[in-house]
Amino acid sequence: MKVQFGLKRFIKNLFSRSRLQGRGGLEVKLGYEFKNKDFLIEALTHRSSLKETGKERNSSYERLEFLGDAVLGLSVSRYLFENFSDKGEGELTKLKATLVSEVNLSRRAKLISLGKYLLLSAEEEKSGGRSRHSILSDSYEALLGAIFLDGGLEAAEKFIQAQILKNLKETAEDRSLRNYKGELLEILQAEGEGLPKYEVLEEKGPDHQKMFTMGVFSKGRCLGTGRGASKKEAEQNAAKMALEELEKNLN
């Protein structure tokens, strides 16, 4: 009874008119009103909350994140292909990587205050889950997946253009969004080293506070390691270290 009451109270609070549709409401910030609110609930549900709500694991936003990531990749790729005919594959790949990066998506999520709408466990919230880059970027992709299911590709692309492709030039020139994985890939391919491989070297902590250590390898040789609260973040840090080591060897 307590679990069900907690879930009902959350949903009632989330979908109050002022919180959802009024000035500053979530759907207003998204620029999209859901016909099926279940998609929105799922997109906001972090797996840490499932024990408290009594829901199954597949009820979290992870499946929608998987879908949203694919929709985002396709839409951004098509937009860049159609609007930057003067750029080659390498430049388009680098630009796309910046736009869909975890850092950029988490920034977009913060602009709509997405963190305050997420359904998290008390433990996850105490550990800073509402402002964690990995959670914000993943739930943002889940929202995109939810919009795609609810309104189709046209609605999803409208959201992407308004939220992610807006001010594209400024985003592309923002050095803080530097994509170390993409840069390392370009260098290794230019040197005939092939594709870098990323492997989990260590995984510590409970589900709500994981810390990953990743290594990046080329032809069996470890080029760098990195830590992060998500595999994506750890991979970026490993690539960053690899680039720094390569620069040292060139000097």
N, C-alpha and C positions, 0 to 999 in steps of 0.2 A: 504493500500500500504506500509506503514511504517513497519507494522508487518511482512509482507511477505518479504520485502527487508531485514529486520534484520535476518530472518530465513535463507534466501538464502545466505546471506553473511557469516553467521555462518557455514553453510554446506560447502560452498566453501573453507572457511579457514580451517575447520576441515579436509577436504579431499584433501588438497593440497598434492602433492607428498612428499614434504619434511616433512610435519607434520605427515603424516600417514604411509608412506612406506620407507622414507629415513632413514639415520642413526639416531637412537634415536626416530623414528616415533612410533606412538601408536601400530600399528599392529606388528611392529618389536619387541616391548617390550612384547606384548602379545604372540608372537610366533605363531600367527594365522592370516591369511588373509581372510576377509569376502567375500563370494561370493555375498551375499545380504547385501548391506551397510545399508539398512533400519533397520536391527536388531541392528547394531552398534549405529546408531543414537538414537534409542529408549532406548538403554542401557545407554546412556550418558545424557538423558533428565530428569532433575529434575522437579518435578511438579511445582515448583515456577516459571518456565519459560513459563508455558503453556498460561498464560494470554498474555504475550508479543508476543508469536508466534501464538496465535489464535488456538491452538490445544486443543483437548478434553482431559479430565483427564486421560483416559486410554492410552494416548500416552506417559505417563511418564514411567520411568523404573520400577515402582512398580510391574507390572504383571510379568516382566522378573525376578525381584528379587525373587518373590514367586517361580518361576520355578527353578531358579539357586540354591536357598536354598535347594530344594528337591534333585536336581542332586548332589550337593555337599555332602549332608548327606549320600546319597546312595553310592556314589563313595568312600568316606573316610571310611565308615563303611565296605564296601567290602574289601578295601585294608588292613585295620587293621585286619579284620577277617582272611584273607588269609596269612598275613605276621607275625602275632603275635599269633601263636597257643598256646603259653605258658601263655597267659594272659586270665584272666577270664572276665566276663561281666562287673564287676565294673571298672576294670582297662581300658578296651577298651572304656567304656563310658566316663571316665575321660579324656583319651587321645583324643578322638574325640571332646569332648567339647572344649579342648584347641585349637585344630587345626581350628575349625570352629567359634571360638569366634570373637566377634566384634573387639576386640583389634588386634588380629592376622590378620584378613582380612583387616582392615584399614592400617596396616603396609605394607601388600603386595600391597595394592593399592598405597601407597606412593612410593614404590620402582619403580613403573612404571609411577609415576607422574600423576596418573589418575585424580586428582583434576583439573588440568589445561585444561583438555579436556571436562569437564562437561558443559552442557548447563544450566546455572542458571539465575535467575532474578538478576538485578543490586542490589536489596535490599539483597537478599540471599548472594551474593558475598561479599558485604560490611560487612555482619555480620560474615564472616569467613567460609562460606559454603564449600569452596574448600578444607579446611583442617579439617572439622568436622568428627570425627570418624564415627558417624552414617551414614552420607551421603556417605563416602568413602566405608565403608563395604557393604552398601546396593547396591551401584552402581557396586561394584566389583562382588557381587552375580548376579546382572543383566547382567553383561558381560558374566558370565559363562552360564547363561540361554540363552543368545544370541548365544554363540558359540554352545551350544547344538542344538538349532533350525537350525542353519546354517550348521553345520558339523556333527551332530549326537553325540551319546554317546562316541564314540571312540575319537573324537576331544576334547570333554569336559574333558574326563579323562586324556588325554595327557596334557592338560592345568593344571589340578589339580595336577598331579604328578610333573610337572616342576615348578609350582608356589607355591604350598602349602605343598606338601609332601616332597619336597626337604629339606634337613637338618632337617628331622623330629626329630631326637634325641635332637638337640639343641633347637628346638621349644618346645618340651615336657619338657625340663629342665629349661626353661625360667620362673623364678618366677613372672615376671611382667605380664605373661599371665595367672596367677592363676585364676581358674574358681570357684568363690565363690558359685555360684548357685549349681554346681555339688557337691562341698564339703558339703554344707548344706543338700542337698538331701541325700547323703550317711549317714550322722549322724542321720538325722531324721528317715530314714528307719531302721537303726541299732537299734534305740531306740523304734521302733514300733510306731512311730508317723505318719506314712503315708507320703503322698506327700505334700510338701508345696504349698500354693496357693498365687499367686501374684495379687494384686489388685491396680488399679489406685486410689490414694487418692486425687491427685490434678493435674490439667493440666492448665498451664498458657502460655500466649504469643501467637503471631501470628503464622501462619503456618510455616513461614520461620525461626522462632526462638522459638520453643516450649521448655518448660521445664516441665518434668514430675516428680511427687513424687509418688513412689510405696511403698506399704507395703507388707511384706511377712508374711503369717499367717499359723499356724498349730493348728488344732482343735479349731478354732475361736479365738486363742490368737495371737496378733501381736508380732512377734519376732524381727522385725527391719524395718526401713524405709530408703529410699534412693532417691536421686534426680539425674537427668541426662537429657541430650539433646535428648535422645531416651528412649523408654520403656525398651529396653535391657540393656542400661547403668544404668538406675535407678534400675532395678531388681538386677543387679550385686551389686550395692552399698547397696541395702536393705539386700541382702544375706550376704554381708561383715559385716554389722552392727550386724546382727543376730549371726554370728559366733563369733564376738568379745564379745557379751553379753553372749553367751554360755561358752566361755573360762573363762570369769570373774567368772561365777557361779561355774566353776570347781575348781578354785583356792581358 
